[in-house]
Amino acid sequence: MPALSLLQPNFYNPGGNRRPRPQEIKSPLAPGLAAATLPPRWRRPAAPILFFVFLFAGLFLRLYALGRHSLWIDEMASYGISSLPWHNFLQLIFRHEANMVFYYLWLRAWLHLGVNAFLLRLPSAIFSFLTIPVLYAITARAWGLRAALWTSGLLAANPFAIEYAQNARGYALATLLLCLSFLFLLRSLDEASRANWFLFDLFAVLAVYSHFLSGLALLGFFAALFTLRLTRAQWICIAWHALVIAIAVLPLAILAILQDHGQLAWIPPFRLHQLGQSLGSISGAIDRSRWEFWPIMLSIYGVILLAALRSRHSPNRLKAAATAGDPRCRLLKFLLAWFLAAPVLLTLASLWQPFMIDRFLFSSAPPLMIAAGIAISTLPSRFKAIAGSCYFIPALLIVFAYYQSPFQNWRGAIHFLQSRIQPGDIVLSEPVTTETLAIHYYGRHLPMVYPAYGDPAHVLSRRYGALGGDGMGWEDLLHAVGIARCCARRLWLVTHANNHHRGLPKTFLRTLARAGLRLHAFKLLHIYYFTGVKLICYQRALTPAPS
């Protein structure tokens, strides 16, 4: 043994000149952690190179085919609200639609660069892309570079994140702000500086103003604090900043209560399988992939987490994480509360009013990505590639299927309508949606012949007609119906409906009947189906000549 000790001093001579073991190297991101989270091979230049590869892949997947598909109804609403004159914009915010107000203000300034599908969606793609390095910083702070790299790779290829990165809505912005607020909350717990607490408050408030349901994740943050061992001074500081956030979002909460005009009436009644589908969507099995992938994606996450718990590398880490004050234990507690906040609270709320749709669980996607990245990083080396392949292969299949599947083809429907319209035709749309914005957006530069009106679209929109000027109020509908009854040759009805449903929505029929238009005087000529859109053409029935 002594001779062997002389030949191999690095292994058998603890007091000799040797390289420090990984367990003896302190992490620069979390000084209290042992370097088991930072093996030497992950501190080589390959680590930053791999991180930038994930960044480039995430940016490519979010920008690819960004303007290929037509805007859908909610994106039309974003465009319509953001393009209103200031007095109409403020009137709409205070009376009807205060949700996503911060996103609308951002998009309002962005519209000066131009108006097309690519530019409208580009801010969301940028926000989603910026979320990748933020999650990297959150994970690296407690679990090291290896887990952070896996987390950034999982988020870069996550189909749910990519779908809402390519939507002109506030979900990507709210997710980014939530992740930033969580990062500065962790920094505030470690370094209680005014700057960290101020940035936590700022990003938390802006996240709620970007989407109401961001508040559910904030409730999860504060709930996780009760599981930590904090001093009395820390509790006083946390209570003070919680009060600041509550006061800042109180006006928005009041507007949300006063503006309940049935905006969520379209959500179907809650069923338990909707919870599984929604959780499957945030894991990557989005609806537009055309495949029922959500059980598979949930199973993949479950197998990865279980394998990490049974891994021979994880017991020491989990045992160390169970130690009070360990940042790894603290992060796991936060992730659990953050992930469960939205599903649990929305499930309880759905017993009173249906709330359960996949995009309302957007705040639960980041903690799921972080937990999966940590789990994969604890697996033995030979299983890491297997776990990564089980995630990335179906995720990329879903993403490229999503690229080929438009959600609502309003562009094709309106262009088809323009090619078939004739003098003497009247166009009406369903009154409780925003089809007027679709017709105005895609038909404003095309030749349209309407002898009865000078506007490019003759539609009813009770939501925007009184404010934006693009739609029609109730008196305009009565005027249009009067012309349709006396001299319209054909009547075109534009509706957002299921392609397998041949009838009109009952609300649409009741509104037309209330305005005095009975479809008995018209004969159904044809129904044209598009993805998520339906054009129904009626022709005036010939009445027999008097004898």
C-alpha positions in Angstrom: 0.0 0.0 0.0 2.8 2.5 0.8 4.4 1.9 -2.6 1.1 2.2 -4.3 0.5 5.4 -2.4 3.7 6.8 -3.8 2.7 5.8 -7.3 -0.8 7.3 -7.1 -0.6 10.2 -4.7 -3.8 11.8 -6.0 -5.9 8.9 -4.9 -4.3 7.5 -1.8 -2.4 10.4 -0.3 -5.0 12.7 1.3 -2.3 15.1 2.7 -0.2 15.2 -0.5 -0.3 17.5 -3.5 -3.5 16.5 -5.4 -6.4 18.0 -7.3 -9.4 18.8 -5.1 -12.3 16.4 -5.3 -15.6 17.6 -6.8 -17.2 17.5 -3.3 -14.6 20.0 -2.1 -15.2 22.6 -4.8 -17.6 25.3 -3.9 -20.3 26.5 -6.4 -19.9 30.2 -7.4 -23.7 30.4 -7.9 -24.6 28.9 -4.5 -21.5 29.1 -2.2 -23.1 26.9 0.4 -23.4 23.9 -1.9 -20.9 21.2 -2.3 -19.6 20.8 -5.8 -21.4 17.5 -6.4 -23.7 19.8 -8.3 -20.9 21.1 -10.4 -18.7 18.3 -11.7 -15.5 19.4 -13.4 -16.5 18.3 -16.8 -19.5 20.7 -16.7 -17.3 23.7 -16.0 -15.4 23.2 -19.2 -16.2 25.4 -22.3 -18.7 22.7 -23.5 -21.2 23.9 -20.9 -21.7 27.4 -22.2 -21.6 26.1 -25.7 -24.4 23.7 -25.0 -26.4 26.5 -23.3 -26.1 28.7 -26.4 -27.1 25.7 -28.5 -30.3 25.4 -26.5 -30.8 29.2 -26.7 -30.5 29.1 -30.5 -32.8 26.1 -30.8 -35.4 27.8 -28.6 -35.2 31.0 -30.7 -35.5 29.0 -34.0 -38.5 27.0 -32.8 -40.3 30.1 -31.7 -39.6 32.1 -34.9 -40.1 29.3 -37.4 -43.4 29.7 -39.3 -44.3 32.6 -36.9 -46.5 34.4 -39.5 -47.6 31.4 -41.5 -51.0 30.8 -40.0 -54.0 33.2 -39.7 -54.6 35.1 -36.6 -57.3 33.6 -34.5 -60.2 35.3 -32.6 -58.2 36.0 -29.4 -55.3 37.5 -31.4 -57.8 39.6 -33.3 -59.0 40.9 -29.9 -55.4 41.8 -29.0 -55.0 43.7 -32.2 -58.4 45.4 -31.9 -58.0 46.5 -28.3 -54.4 47.7 -28.8 -55.3 49.7 -31.9 -58.2 51.7 -30.4 -57.9 55.4 -29.9 -56.7 56.3 -26.4 -60.1 57.4 -25.1 -61.8 54.3 -26.4 -59.0 52.1 -25.2 -59.3 53.4 -21.6 -63.0 53.2 -21.8 -62.8 49.5 -22.8 -60.2 48.7 -20.1 -62.3 50.3 -17.3 -65.6 48.9 -18.5 -65.1 45.6 -20.1 -61.6 44.0 -20.5 -59.0 44.9 -17.9 -57.2 41.5 -18.2 -53.8 41.7 -19.9 -53.8 45.5 -19.7 -50.0 45.6 -19.5 -49.6 43.4 -22.5 -52.1 45.6 -24.5 -50.0 48.7 -23.6 -46.9 47.0 -24.7 -48.5 45.8 -28.0 -50.0 49.3 -28.5 -46.4 50.7 -28.7 -45.2 47.8 -30.8 -47.9 48.3 -33.5 -46.0 51.4 -34.6 -43.6 49.0 -36.3 -46.3 47.6 -38.5 -49.3 45.3 -38.5 -49.0 41.8 -39.8 -49.2 38.3 -38.2 -45.4 38.1 -37.8 -45.0 41.4 -36.1 -48.0 40.9 -33.9 -46.6 37.6 -32.6 -43.0 38.6 -32.4 -43.2 40.2 -28.9 -44.6 36.9 -27.5 -41.8 35.0 -29.2 -39.2 37.3 -27.6 -40.7 37.0 -24.2 -40.8 33.2 -24.4 -37.2 33.1 -25.6 -36.1 35.3 -22.7 -37.7 32.9 -20.2 -35.1 30.3 -21.1 -32.1 32.1 -19.5 -34.2 33.1 -16.5 -35.1 29.5 -15.7 -31.5 28.6 -16.3 -30.5 31.1 -13.6 -33.2 29.9 -11.2 -32.1 26.3 -11.5 -28.3 27.0 -11.5 -28.7 29.0 -8.3 -29.6 25.9 -6.3 -28.9 22.8 -8.3 -26.0 23.7 -10.4 -25.2 23.9 -14.1 -26.1 20.4 -15.1 -29.7 20.7 -13.9 -29.8 24.2 -15.4 -28.7 23.0 -18.8 -31.4 20.3 -18.8 -34.0 22.8 -17.7 -33.1 25.2 -20.5 -33.2 22.4 -23.1 -36.6 21.1 -21.9 -38.1 24.6 -22.0 -36.6 25.4 -25.4 -38.4 22.4 -27.0 -41.6 22.5 -24.9 -44.6 22.5 -27.4 -46.8 24.4 -24.9 -44.3 27.2 -24.6 -43.7 27.3 -28.3 -47.5 27.5 -29.0 -48.0 30.5 -26.8 -44.8 32.1 -28.0 -46.5 32.2 -31.4 -49.7 33.8 -30.1 -50.4 37.5 -29.8 -51.6 37.1 -26.3 -50.2 37.9 -22.9 -49.3 34.4 -21.7 -45.7 34.5 -22.7 -45.2 37.9 -21.1 -46.9 36.9 -17.9 -44.7 33.7 -17.7 -41.5 35.7 -18.1 -42.5 38.2 -15.4 -43.5 35.4 -13.0 -40.1 33.7 -13.5 -38.3 37.0 -12.9 -40.3 37.7 -9.8 -39.4 34.2 -8.5 -35.8 34.7 -9.3 -35.7 37.9 -7.3 -37.7 36.4 -4.5 -34.9 33.7 -4.1 -32.3 36.4 -4.2 -34.2 38.5 -1.6 -34.2 35.5 0.8 -30.5 35.1 0.4 -29.5 38.8 0.2 -32.2 41.0 1.7 -31.5 44.2 -0.3 -34.0 46.8 -1.2 -33.2 46.4 -4.9 -34.0 42.6 -4.8 -37.3 43.2 -3.0 -38.3 46.1 -5.2 -37.7 44.0 -8.3 -39.7 41.2 -6.9 -42.6 43.5 -6.2 -42.4 45.1 -9.6 -42.3 41.9 -11.6 -45.0 40.3 -9.5 -47.4 43.2 -10.0 -46.6 43.4 -13.7 -47.2 39.7 -14.1 -50.7 40.1 -12.6 -51.4 43.0 -14.9 -50.3 40.9 -17.8 -52.8 38.1 -16.8 -55.1 37.8 -13.9 -54.2 34.2 -13.2 -50.6 35.0 -12.5 -51.9 35.8 -9.0 -52.4 32.1 -8.4 -48.6 31.5 -8.8 -47.9 34.3 -6.4 -50.2 32.6 -3.9 -48.1 29.5 -4.3 -44.9 31.5 -3.7 -46.2 32.9 -0.4 -47.7 29.5 0.6 -44.2 27.9 0.2 -42.7 30.5 2.5 -44.6 28.9 5.4 -42.6 25.7 5.0 -39.3 27.6 5.5 -37.5 28.5 8.8 -37.4 32.2 8.7 -36.6 34.8 11.3 -39.1 37.3 12.7 -37.4 40.1 10.8 -37.8 38.1 7.5 -41.5 37.5 8.2 -42.1 41.2 8.8 -40.4 42.0 5.5 -42.3 39.4 3.6 -45.6 40.6 5.1 -44.8 44.2 4.1 -44.1 43.3 0.5 -47.1 41.0 0.3 -49.2 44.0 1.4 -47.5 46.2 -1.2 -48.4 43.7 -4.0 -52.0 43.3 -2.7 -52.6 47.1 -2.7 -51.0 47.4 -6.2 -53.3 44.7 -7.8 -56.4 45.7 -5.8 -57.7 48.0 -8.6 -57.4 45.1 -11.1 -59.3 42.8 -8.8 -62.1 45.3 -8.4 -62.4 45.7 -12.2 -62.4 42.0 -12.6 -65.4 41.6 -10.3 -67.3 44.5 -11.8 -66.6 43.5 -15.4 -68.1 40.0 -15.1 -70.2 40.1 -18.3 -70.1 36.4 -19.0 -66.7 36.4 -20.8 -66.0 32.9 -19.6 -69.4 31.5 -20.5 -67.9 29.6 -23.5 -65.8 27.3 -21.2 -67.5 23.9 -21.0 -68.6 22.4 -17.7 -65.8 21.0 -15.6 -65.0 17.3 -16.0 -62.1 15.5 -14.3 -60.5 14.4 -17.6 -60.1 18.1 -18.5 -57.6 18.5 -15.7 -55.6 15.6 -17.1 -55.7 17.1 -20.6 -54.7 20.5 -19.3 -51.8 19.1 -17.4 -50.8 17.1 -20.4 -50.9 20.3 -22.5 -48.5 22.2 -20.3 -46.2 19.2 -20.4 -46.2 19.4 -24.2 -49.2 17.5 -25.6 -51.0 20.6 -27.0 -54.4 20.3 -28.7 -53.3 21.4 -32.1 -50.8 18.5 -32.5 -53.8 16.4 -33.8 -52.6 13.5 -31.7 -53.8 12.4 -28.2 -50.3 12.7 -26.8 -51.2 14.0 -23.3 -51.2 10.6 -21.5 -47.8 9.8 -23.1 -46.3 13.1 -22.1 -47.6 12.9 -18.5 -46.2 9.3 -18.3 -42.8 10.5 -19.5 -42.6 13.1 -16.8 -43.8 10.6 -14.2 -41.2 7.9 -15.2 -38.4 10.5 -15.2 -39.3 11.7 -11.7 -39.7 8.2 -10.4 -36.4 7.1 -11.9 -34.7 10.1 -10.4 -36.0 9.2 -6.9 -34.7 5.6 -7.3 -31.4 6.7 -8.9 -28.3 5.7 -7.0 -27.0 9.2 -7.4 -30.0 11.0 -5.9 -30.3 9.7 -2.3 -27.4 11.7 -1.1 -28.6 14.8 -2.8 -32.2 14.4 -1.6 -30.9 13.8 1.9 -28.8 16.9 1.7 -31.7 18.8 0.3 -33.8 17.8 3.3 -31.5 19.7 5.6 -33.1 22.9 6.8 -31.8 26.0 5.0 -30.4 24.1 2.1 -31.2 26.0 -1.1 -32.0 22.8 -3.0 -34.7 21.8 -0.4 -36.1 25.4 -0.5 -36.3 25.3 -4.3 -38.1 22.0 -4.3 -40.7 23.3 -1.9 -41.3 26.4 -4.0 -41.6 24.3 -7.2 -44.2 22.1 -5.6 -46.3 25.0 -4.4 -45.9 26.9 -7.7 -46.9 23.9 -9.8 -49.9 23.0 -7.7 -51.3 26.5 -7.1 -53.1 26.9 -10.5 -54.5 23.4 -11.0 -55.8 23.1 -7.4 -57.3 26.6 -7.2 -58.9 26.4 -10.7 -60.3 23.0 -10.0 -62.0 24.3 -6.9 -63.2 27.4 -8.7 -64.6 25.2 -11.5 -67.0 23.7 -9.1 -68.7 27.1 -9.1 -67.8 28.5 -12.5 -65.9 26.6 -15.3 -62.3 27.7 -15.5 -60.4 24.6 -16.6 -58.7 25.1 -19.9 -55.1 24.4 -20.7 -53.9 27.9 -21.3 -55.1 29.0 -17.8 -52.5 26.7 -16.4 -49.6 28.6 -18.1 -48.1 29.5 -14.7 -47.5 25.8 -13.9 -45.3 25.1 -16.9 -42.0 26.6 -15.6 -41.9 24.7 -12.3 -42.6 21.5 -14.3 -39.7 22.2 -16.6 -37.3 22.9 -13.6 -38.4 19.8 -11.8 -37.9 17.6 -14.9 -34.5 19.2 -15.5 -33.4 18.5 -11.9 -34.7 14.9 -12.1 -32.8 14.1 -15.3 -29.6 15.6 -13.9 -29.7 13.2 -11.0 -30.0 10.1 -13.2 -26.9 8.0 -14.0 -25.1 9.0 -17.1 -26.2 6.1 -19.2 -29.9 6.9 -18.5 -29.7 10.7 -19.2 -29.7 10.2 -22.9 -32.6 7.8 -22.7 -34.7 10.2 -20.6 -33.8 13.1 -22.9 -34.7 11.1 -26.0 -38.0 10.1 -24.5 -38.9 13.8 -24.0 -37.3 15.5 -27.1 -38.5 13.0 -29.8 -42.3 13.3 -29.1 -41.9 17.0 -28.2 -40.4 17.8 -31.6 -43.0 15.6 -33.4 -45.7 17.6 -31.6 -44.1 20.9 -32.5 -43.8 20.2 -36.2 -47.3 18.9 -36.3 -48.4 22.2 -34.7 -46.6 24.1 -37.4 -48.9 22.4 -40.0 -52.2 22.8 -38.1 -53.8 26.3 -38.1 -56.1 26.9 -35.2 -58.6 29.1 -37.0 -58.2 29.9 -40.7 -59.8 33.4 -40.8 -57.5 34.5 -43.5 -58.5 31.8 -45.9 -62.2 32.2 -45.0 -62.3 36.0 -45.5 -60.3 35.8 -48.7 -62.7 33.2 -50.0 -65.6 35.5 -49.0 -64.1 38.3 -51.0 -63.8 36.2 -54.1 -67.5 35.2 -53.9 -69.1 38.4 -52.8 -71.5 40.1 -55.3 -73.3 43.4 -55.5 -76.4 43.2 -53.3 -75.0 40.8 -50.8 -75.1 41.5 -47.0 -72.5 40.1 -44.6 -73.4 39.6 -40.9 -71.4 37.9 -38.1 -72.2 36.4 -34.8 -72.8 39.2 -32.3 -71.0 37.9 -29.2 -67.6 37.3 -30.8 -65.0 39.4 -32.7 -65.5 38.2 -36.2 -65.8 41.9 -37.2 -62.1 42.3 -36.4 -61.2 39.3 -38.6 -63.3 40.7 -41.6 -61.8 44.2 -41.1 -58.2 42.9 -40.7 -58.1 40.6 -43.7 -60.6 42.4 -45.9 -59.6 46.0 -45.5 -57.3 46.1 -48.6 -59.4 43.9 -50.9 -62.1 45.2 -53.3 -65.5 44.6 -51.6 -68.8 45.7 -53.3 -71.5 46.8 -50.8 -74.0 49.2 -52.3 -75.9 49.5 -49.0 -72.8 50.7 -46.9 -69.5 52.3 -47.4 -67.7 50.2 -44.7 -65.7 47.2 -45.7 -67.5 44.9 -43.2 -71.1 44.9 -42.2 -71.1 43.0 -39.0 -72.4 43.2 -35.4 -70.0 43.3 -32.5 -71.5 44.3 -29.2 -68.1 44.1 -27.7 -66.2 46.5 -29.9 -68.8 48.1 -32.1 -69.6 50.9 -29.7 -65.9 51.7 -29.1 -63.7 50.8 -32.1 -65.8 51.9 -35.0 -65.1 48.8 -36.9 -68.2 47.0 -35.9 -71.9 47.8 -35.8 -74.1 48.7 -32.9 -77.7 47.5 -32.5 -79.2 50.3 -34.6 -76.7 49.4 -37.4 -77.8 45.8 -37.2 -81.5 46.8 -37.5 -80.6 48.9 -40.5 -78.7 46.0 -42.1 -81.5 43.6 -41.4 -84.0 46.0 -42.9 -82.0 46.1 -46.1 -81.5 42.3 -46.1 -85.3 41.8 -45.7 -86.2 44.1 -48.6 -83.5 43.9 -51.2 -80.6 41.6 -50.3 -80.0 39.0 -53.0 -77.8 36.8 -50.8 -77.0 36.8 -47.1 -73.6 35.6 -45.8 -73.3 34.6 -42.2 -69.8 34.4 -40.7 -69.4 32.3 -37.5 -66.8 30.7 -35.4 -68.1 27.2 -35.0 -67.2 23.5 -34.9 -66.7 22.2 -38.4 -68.9 19.2 -37.6 -71.8 21.3 -36.6 -74.1 22.3 -39.5 -76.4 24.7 -37.8 -76.0 28.3 -36.5 -75.4 29.0 -32.9 -78.7 29.6 -31.0 -77.5 33.0 -29.8 -76.9 34.1 -33.4 -80.4 32.9 -34.4 -82.1 34.6 -31.4 -80.3 37.9 -32.2 -81.3 37.8 -35.8 -84.9 37.0 -34.8 -84.9 39.9 -32.3 -83.7 42.2 -35.0 -86.6 41.1 -37.2 -84.8 38.8 -39.7 -86.3 35.5 -40.2 -84.4 33.0 -42.3 -87.6 31.5 -43.7 -87.4 34.1 -46.6 -84.0 32.7 -47.6 -82.9 29.4 -48.9 -79.7 27.7 -47.7 -77.4 27.8 -50.6 -74.1 26.4 -49.3 -72.0 26.0 -46.2 -68.2 26.5 -46.6 -66.0 25.0 -43.9 -62.6 26.2 -42.9 -60.5 25.4 -39.9 -62.5 26.8 -37.0 -64.5 29.1 -39.3 -67.8 28.6 -41.1 -69.4 30.7 -43.9 -73.0 30.1 -44.5 -74.6 31.5 -47.7 -78.4 32.0 -48.0 -80.1 33.1 -51.2 -83.5 34.8 -51.3 -86.2 32.4 -52.0 -88.3 33.1 -55.1 -91.9 33.9 -54.1 -94.6 32.8 -56.5 -96.2 35.6 -58.6 -99.8 36.6 -57.6 -102.4 35.1 -59.9 
